[in-house]
Amino acid sequence: MADRVVLAYSGGLDTSVGISWIGKETGAEVIAVAIDLGQGGEDMNAVRQRALDCGAVESIVVDARNEFADDYCLPTIKANALYMEQYPLVSAISRPLIVKHLVAAAKEHGASTVAHGCTGKGNDQVRFEVGIGALAPDLSVIAPVRDYAWTREKAIAFAEEHKLPITVSKKSPFSIDQNVFGRAVETGFLEDLWNAPTKDVYDYTEDPALNFGRPDEVIISFERGRPVAIDGRPVTVLEAIEEMNKRAGAHGVGRLDMVEDRLVGIKSREVYEAPGAVVLIQAHRDLETVTLERELGRYKRQVEQRYSELLYDGLWYSPLKRALDSFIEDTQQHVSGEIRMTLHGGSAVINGRRSAESLYDFNLATYDAGDTFDQSLAKGFVQIHGLSSKVAARRDLA
C-alpha cells in the first residue's frame, strides 16, 4: 500500500492545492480531514466533495461542534482564560481538537505523516506540530505553505496548470479564522496600527449603536462552572455560546482590537469578535467572586494567566496543563448560581448575582442595623498586620 498523508483540510485554496501537490511531490495518498467547529459558511458536504475532486483518496468531515463546546470551550470558560487579559483564545483552543482528529485518522488509515497549511510566521504551526508530537510522537509533519514558500499566486498557478476544480474568488484583504467561540481577523490594512477597523471587518457583531435603544437583559445560570440555562431555559454549552453570540453580538459586545505577542517573537495586530465567549467568561468570573474563598480566588487568578499562556503557546496536551485542569476543576465545585447582565452599546454590564453557594453574608457586610461584624476586633488586627512594615520604617527613616 502506498504511503498516506493526513491533511488538515479547510476547503480553501491552499489546502485544496495541497492535496494534489503532496500527492505529486511525495507519491503518497492524501486523506483530507475537515472539522466542523460551528464556523458556518460553506456546507460541509461541499467541502468533503471538493477534497475528493482535488485528488484525495478519502475525505472525512467530523461534526465536532458539541465536542468543541464541551471539551475545549468549557475548560476555557472555567479558567476565565484570556491571553494578555483580552483574547479568549478563539483559534488556540480549536487546534488541539483538530490535532486529535488528525491523529485518529492517521492511525485508522495507516498514515505516517500529517500535513497542515500554516505559515512560518504564526502560532498555529506550533499548536499543530506540538500537539501532534504529544499525541503521536512517531508521526512526521509537512507544511507546504511554510516549508516550500507557497504564495497565493503560486497556488493559483498550480491549480490552473493541473486543472484542479477550484473557483478562486476575489482575494479578501484579510486572513480570517472562525468557529463557534469567535472570529479572528488579521492582515490587510489592519497591519497599519493606526488604521481603524471598517465595518466589513466584522461579521459576528453589529455596530454597537444599531440596537442602542433596545438593551437586552439576560440571566445566565451556572452549575459547577458550567453554563446550564439562559433566562431559565436549559441549554447545552454549545447552545449557550450560540445564543449569546446572537444576543450579545446584536449589541456589538465582544469586539477586541489588540496587538498581541505571538509565540514566534513578533507583535501582531488582531481584531477579534467573540460575543458568546466574552459574555460567558465575564459572567463566570463574576460568579466566582461570590462563591470562591478569598485565598483560593486570588491563587486561581494567578493560575488563569499561566493557563492562558499555555493554551496560546500550543501546550494543550502538556503535563502542566493537565495538572492545572485538575486544580481548576476542583475550584468549580461551588461555582453555581445566576448572573444577571444587560447587553447594551458594546458592553455587558452585570447588575445582579445570586447563589445558594454564596459566601456573601449580608449581616457581615451591612453597615445598618443587624451588623454582626465586631469592629472592636479590627484595631488589633490592623496593628499586627502592619507591624513588620512599621518596624522596617523605624529603621529606614532613622
N, C-alpha and C positions, 0 to 999 in steps of 0.2 A: 504494500500500500504506500502511496506517495505520502511524503511528509505533509503535515497540516498546520495551518496558522489560524488562530482565532483572532478576529479583528473586532475591536470596539467600533461599532458602526452607528453613525448618526444619521445617515441618509443624505448628507451633504456632498458637495463636490469632492473634497479631499479624500474622505473615506470611500466614496464610490470609485474614484480613480484608483485608490489604494488597493482595492480588490484585484483589479486587473494587473496593476503594476507589481504587486507582491507575487502574483502567480507567475508573471513573465520573468521576474528577476531571480526568484528562488526555486521555481519549479514546484512549489508547494500548492496544495489545495487550500482554498480560503473558506473559512466558516465565519459568516457575519453574525454578530450578536448585537441586537438593538434593545435598549431598555426603556420601557415606558415609565417615566417618573412623574407623570402628570404635567408634562411640558406643553401639552396642547399642540395646535398647529396641524401638521400633516397626519393623515390616517396611517396608523402603524402597519396596516396590511400593504399599503402602497410602498412604505419603506422596505418591508420584507421583500416584495416583488422586485424592487429596484436592485437590491443586492444580488438576487438571482440573475437578473438581466445583465448585471455587470460582471458575472462570471463566478459568483460564489457557489460552491457545491452544496452548501446548506445555509439557510438564513433563519435565524432564531429571533423571535420577538418575545420578550418577557414582560408581562404586566406586573410591575413591581411597585405600584402606587401605594398599596397598603403596607407592604414590607418597608418601603422607604419611610412612610409616615411613622410606623410603629417602632422600627428598629434603628432609625437614623435621625429623623427629625425629633422624636420624643426625647431621646437622651440629650439632644442639644437644648431643648426647652428646659428639661430638668436641671441642666447645668447652667442655665442662663448664659449660654456661650455666645459671646460677641467678640470677635477678633478686633483688637485695638478699640475695645469698648463700643464698637459700632456695628460691624459686619456680622450678620447672623449665619455666616458660613454656608450660604446657599449652594455654591458649587463644591466646596470642600467636602461636605458630607455625602454628596452623591457619588463621588469617585470610589470610595471603598465598597459601596453596594455594586457598582458596575464591575469592579475588580472581582468581587465574589462570584458573579455570574460568568465572567470571562474564564476564571479558573475552573469553575464547574463544567463549562462547555469544553474546555481543553481536556479535562480528564475523561469526559464522556466520549469525546470524538477522537481521542488518541493524538492530540496535537502537542507538539513540543515547543511551540512558540506562540506568544501573544503579541498583537500589534495594536498601536493606538495612533491617533492623528494629532498629537500635541506638538507644539513648537518647543524650541530650546530656551525660550525666554520666560515661560510661565511656570506656575506652580503645579499644573496638572500632570506634567511629565513625572514629577516626583511622586505625586499621590498615586498614580497608576503603578509605577515601577516598584516603589517601596511596598505598596500593598501586595502586588504580585509576589514579590520576594518573601513577604511574610507568610503568605498562604501556600505558595508553591515555589520554593527556592530553586527547583530544578528547571523551571520554565525559562526560556530565553525571551527577550523582548526586542522588537524592532519598532522604530518610529520614523517612517519615511519622510514626513514633513521636516522633522528635526535633523535626522541623520543624513538626508540626501538633498537638503536645501530646496525642498519643494516651494514653489511660489504659486499663486493663483494662476498666473499666466502659463506656467509650466503644466499645471493640472489641466487647464482648458485645452492646451495644445495636445496633451496626451490623450484626452477624451476624444478630441476631433480626429486625431490620427488613427485611433483604434476603434472609431465609430461606436463609442460607448453611449448607451441610451440615457444621457444626462442632459436635462434642459438647464442651461446656465442663465439665471435671471440677472437683472441689473445689480451690480455689486452694491451691497449696503455699506455705508461708511463705517458701520460698527461691527464689532465682534460681540456676539450675544450668546449667553448660555442661560438656560432657564429650566426650571422644574416647578413642582407644586409649592415648594418652600420659598421660591423667589426667582428673581431675574437679575442677571449681571450684564452690564453693558460697558464696553471699553473701545478704545482706538478712535480713528477718525478725528474730527475736530476736538473731541474731548481730551486729546493728548496735549492741547494747549490749556494749561491750568486756569487761564483767565477766561476762557470761553464758558459761558453758562449753558447748561443743557437746554435744548429746544424741546418742544412738545413731542416731536417724533421719536425722542429717546425712550419715552415711557409707553408702556402697554398694560401693565397690571394696575396702574393707579391713574385716577383722574386728577385734573387740576384741583388743588385744594379749595379754590374759590367756587367751583362748579356747584356743589351742593351745600354751600356755606349757610344758607338759610334753613337747612333741614338736618340738624345734628342727629346722630344715631346713638341711643343709649343701649348698651349691651351688658348682659351679665354672663360671665364665664365661670363655670363650675369645674373644680378640680378634685380628684381623689388620688392621694399619694403622688401628687405632682403631675398627674395625667389629666388633660382636659377631657371631661366626660359629658358636658352639657353646655348648650348655649341658650340663654333665656329659658332654662328649664327643660329644653328638649334634648334628649340623649343624642350624642354624636360619637362617631369614631374619631381617632386622631386625624385621619385624612379629611373627614367631613368638617372638623373644627378648623383646619387650615384653609380648606376651600371656602368655607362660609366667611371667615374673617378676611380672606383675600378679597372677596367681593365687597363686603360691608366696609372694611377699613380702606380698601382701595378706592371706593367711591368717594372718600373724603381726603384722598391724597396722603393717607397715612402710610409710612414705611418707605418713603423716598430717602435715599442716602447718596451723598456725593462726597467722596473721600479720597485722599491719597494714602495708599496703604503700602506697607513694607513687604514686598514679595520675598519669598524664601531664597530666591536666587540672588538677592542683594540689590535689586533696583526698586525704586519707588514707582508706583503706577497709579494713575487716576482711574477710579472705578465709580460707576454710577449703579446703584442697586435699587431694586424695588422688591420689598418683602413685607407687604402689609400683614399677612397672617402671622408670619414668624415674629415680626416686631411686636405685635399686639399680644400674642400668646406669651412671649418671653417677658414682656413688661408686666402682664397680669400675674404670671407665675412668680416673678421676682418679688412683687408687692405682697403676695400671699405669704411668701417666706418671711417677710418682715414681721408678720403676725404670729407665725407658727414655729419658727426656729428659735431655739435658745440663743442668747446673745453671743457666747463664745463660739458655738457651732456655726452661727451665721457669719461671724467675722472670718472664721477659718475657711468656710465654704467659698466666700468671695475671693479669697486668695487662690483657692483651687480652680475656680471658674476661669481665671485669667490663664493659668497654665494649661488647663484643659482646652481652652480655645486655641492656644498656640499649637498644641499637639494636633488638633484636627486640621488647622490651617496648613501645618507642615507635613501633612500626609501620614501621620503616625497613628491612624485609627486602630491598627492591629498591633500596636506596641504594648509591651508589658506594663509600662507606666499608665497608659490609657485604660487598660483593663482594670488595674488596681484602683484608679480614680473612679471608674464606673461603679465599683463596689461601694466606695465611700459615698458617692453622690446618691446612689440608690438608697443607702441607709438613712441619709438625711431626709428622704421624702416620706417617711412613714407617717408623719403628722401634717403633711402639706395638703390638707383637704379643706375645702371651703369655696366661697364665692367672691368674685371681684366684679364690681360694677364700674363701668367706664363709659365716657362719652367720646364718640368719634366725631371730630369737627375741625375743619380748617387745617388739615395736615397733622393734627395731633390726636393722641389717645390719652385722655385725662381721667385718671382713676379718682372716683368720688365716693366709693364705698367698698367695704370689705367685711366679711363675717365668716366665722369658722367655729365649729364645735371643738376644734383642737387649738383654739386661740390661747396665747399666753398673755394677752392683754387683759389686765384686771382693772375694771373701771374704778373700783374703790381705792386702789393704789394710785391710779393716775389722776383722779379728780382733785381739784382744789376747793371744792364745795363741801357741803355737809355730807357726812358719810365717809370722809377721808380716813383710811386705815393705815396710812404711812406714818410711822413715828418719826417726825422730823427732828426730834431731840437727839436721835442717834447719828444724824448726819455730821454734826460738828466734829466728833472724834474721828469719824471715817475720813473726812476731808483732811484733818491734821495728819493722820497716819499715811494717807495716800500721797500727800505732798512732802513727807518728811525727808526722803532722800534728796529731792531737789533743793529743799531748804538748807540741808546740811552742806550740799555742794556749793550753794550760793554764798554761804558764810565764808567758805574758803576762797572762792573765786573773786569775791568782791572785797576781800580784806586788803 
